[in-house]
């Protein structure tokens, strides 16, 4: 599966879990369990509760994703 197959959503972090995992609310009724992407870990970009983030979600499992961007 390539990076082009991912679907990106904008959402808000609603819960911070252990191990760099977050629960992100992307729509009014849809939550995604997402972890930080490698580039965000490499550049030590912090994500806290309430941040607006962009989540890349696989079409095969829409309940899991990866946080790929946090605007300033």
Backbone as CSV, one residue per row, in Angstrom:
resi,resn,N_x,N_y,N_z,CA_x,CA_y,CA_z,C_x,C_y,C_z
1,UNK,0.839,-1.170,0.000,0.000,0.000,0.000,0.886,1.237,0.000
2,UNK,0.620,2.158,-0.890,1.446,3.352,-0.982,0.867,4.489,-0.155
3,UNK,1.643,5.560,-0.027,1.186,6.712,0.726,0.018,7.415,0.044
4,UNK,-0.130,7.203,-1.263,-1.211,7.857,-1.998,-2.578,7.269,-1.677
5,UNK,-2.617,6.053,-1.134,-3.879,5.388,-0.830,-4.510,5.864,0.467
6,UNK,-3.769,6.624,1.275,-4.282,7.068,2.571,-5.267,8.214,2.409
7,UNK,-6.245,8.268,3.305,-7.234,9.339,3.338,-6.884,10.239,4.512
8,UNK,-6.811,11.550,4.270,-6.434,12.477,5.338,-7.657,13.226,5.857
9,UNK,-7.734,13.331,7.184,-8.797,14.051,7.863,-8.185,15.074,8.806
10,UNK,-8.879,16.168,9.038,-8.498,17.122,10.067,-9.325,16.826,11.299
11,UNK,-8.678,16.841,12.460,-9.386,16.527,13.681,-8.760,17.189,14.891
12,UNK,-9.304,16.844,16.060,-8.860,17.404,17.328,-8.500,16.268,18.271
13,UNK,-7.381,16.403,18.975,-6.956,15.395,19.943,-7.878,15.467,21.153
14,UNK,-8.520,14.350,21.475,-9.438,14.321,22.610,-8.866,13.573,23.811
15,UNK,-7.863,12.705,23.560,-7.274,11.938,24.657,-5.836,11.592,24.294
16,UNK,-4.944,11.708,25.274,-3.541,11.339,25.085,-3.320,10.016,25.797
17,UNK,-2.870,9.003,25.053,-2.622,7.678,25.603,-1.118,7.426,25.658
18,UNK,-0.726,6.319,26.201,0.703,6.030,26.356,1.339,5.632,25.025
19,UNK,2.662,5.821,24.947,3.402,5.373,23.778,3.222,6.226,22.540
20,UNK,2.891,7.490,22.686,2.718,8.356,21.523,1.451,8.062,20.751
21,UNK,0.438,7.577,21.425,-0.842,7.262,20.799,-1.886,8.271,21.257
22,UNK,-2.776,8.641,20.346,-3.782,9.659,20.628,-5.140,9.209,20.109
23,UNK,-6.184,9.674,20.776,-7.544,9.480,20.279,-7.951,10.810,19.663
24,UNK,-8.291,10.784,18.359,-8.563,11.995,17.598,-10.006,11.962,17.107
25,UNK,-10.732,13.042,17.347,-12.105,13.186,16.872,-12.052,13.869,15.510
26,UNK,-12.416,13.126,14.444,-12.321,13.684,13.097,-13.653,14.229,12.609
27,UNK,-14.730,13.625,12.979,-16.063,14.130,12.689,-16.804,14.227,14.010
28,UNK,-18.031,14.619,13.963,-18.808,14.709,15.198,-18.998,13.348,15.859
29,UNK,-18.966,12.264,15.077,-19.270,10.950,15.631,-18.200,9.895,15.335
30,UNK,-17.051,10.300,14.779,-16.030,9.317,14.407,-14.709,9.633,15.106
31,UNK,-14.208,8.641,15.871,-12.924,8.781,16.549,-11.918,7.814,15.942
32,UNK,-10.677,8.265,15.846,-9.597,7.467,15.282,-8.506,7.319,16.332
33,UNK,-7.977,6.122,16.478,-6.835,5.873,17.344,-5.590,6.056,16.486
34,UNK,-4.777,7.073,16.787,-3.666,7.430,15.909,-2.357,7.518,16.689
35,UNK,-1.269,7.180,16.004,0.069,7.323,16.582,0.843,8.352,15.766
36,UNK,1.945,8.838,16.319,2.742,9.852,15.636,3.508,9.241,14.471
37,UNK,3.631,9.996,13.407,4.424,9.540,12.271,5.905,9.648,12.609
38,UNK,6.729,8.995,11.830,8.163,8.971,12.085,8.818,10.334,12.001
39,UNK,8.393,11.171,11.035,8.967,12.508,10.886,8.646,13.378,12.098
40,UNK,7.447,13.212,12.665,7.085,14.003,13.837,7.880,13.566,15.053
41,UNK,8.154,12.271,15.171,8.998,11.788,16.260,10.432,12.277,16.073
42,UNK,10.926,12.223,14.839,12.298,12.612,14.541,12.565,14.074,14.866
43,UNK,11.618,14.943,14.534,11.776,16.372,14.770,11.195,16.825,16.108
44,UNK,10.791,15.861,16.938,10.283,16.102,18.294,9.151,17.118,18.328
45,UNK,8.177,16.933,17.450,7.001,17.799,17.441,6.038,17.285,18.499
46,UNK,5.688,18.146,19.425,4.816,17.758,20.533,3.354,17.928,20.144
47,UNK,2.546,16.967,20.575,1.103,17.017,20.377,0.471,16.877,21.750
48,UNK,-0.402,17.827,22.104,-1.047,17.806,23.418,-2.556,17.798,23.241
49,UNK,-3.244,17.618,24.335,-4.700,17.576,24.350,-5.281,18.868,23.780
50,UNK,-6.205,18.742,22.844,-6.866,19.897,22.254,-6.229,20.412,20.972
51,UNK,-5.091,19.853,20.567,-4.427,20.298,19.338,-5.231,19.895,18.106
52,UNK,-5.180,20.749,17.094,-5.732,20.425,15.780,-4.648,19.666,15.028
53,UNK,-4.979,18.507,14.467,-4.008,17.685,13.759,-4.616,17.158,12.455
54,UNK,-3.730,16.706,11.575,-4.162,16.029,10.355,-3.802,14.563,10.509
55,UNK,-4.779,13.681,10.264,-4.611,12.248,10.466,-4.744,11.533,9.125
56,UNK,-3.777,10.668,8.813,-3.841,9.832,7.616,-4.411,8.478,8.024
57,UNK,-5.505,8.080,7.370,-6.223,6.858,7.726,-6.239,5.915,6.528
58,UNK,-6.025,4.643,6.771,-6.083,3.631,5.724,-7.544,3.335,5.380
59,UNK,-7.858,3.132,4.119,-9.235,2.774,3.772,-9.626,1.380,4.251
60,UNK,-8.637,0.540,4.605,-8.928,-0.815,5.059,-9.312,-0.867,6.530
61,UNK,-8.779,0.059,7.338,-9.119,0.119,8.758,-9.339,1.587,9.137
62,UNK,-10.560,2.081,9.035,-10.819,3.503,9.292,-10.786,3.898,10.771
63,UNK,-10.523,2.959,11.673,-10.475,3.276,13.102,-9.063,3.527,13.605
64,UNK,-8.051,3.319,12.756,-6.658,3.537,13.135,-5.996,4.439,12.112
65,UNK,-5.050,5.245,12.596,-4.392,6.154,11.679,-3.055,6.623,12.211
66,UNK,-2.542,7.666,11.533,-1.237,8.207,11.879,-1.327,9.728,11.838
67,UNK,-0.844,10.384,12.896,-0.819,11.844,12.935,0.339,12.289,12.059
68,UNK,0.026,13.045,10.980,1.060,13.431,10.033,1.369,14.930,10.046
69,UNK,0.511,15.739,10.686,0.739,17.191,10.654,0.036,17.856,11.822
70,UNK,0.714,18.838,12.422,0.118,19.687,13.453,0.418,21.129,13.076
71,UNK,-0.607,21.912,12.715,-0.345,23.311,12.357,0.102,24.112,13.570
72,UNK,0.805,25.204,13.329,1.323,26.026,14.414,0.269,26.797,15.100
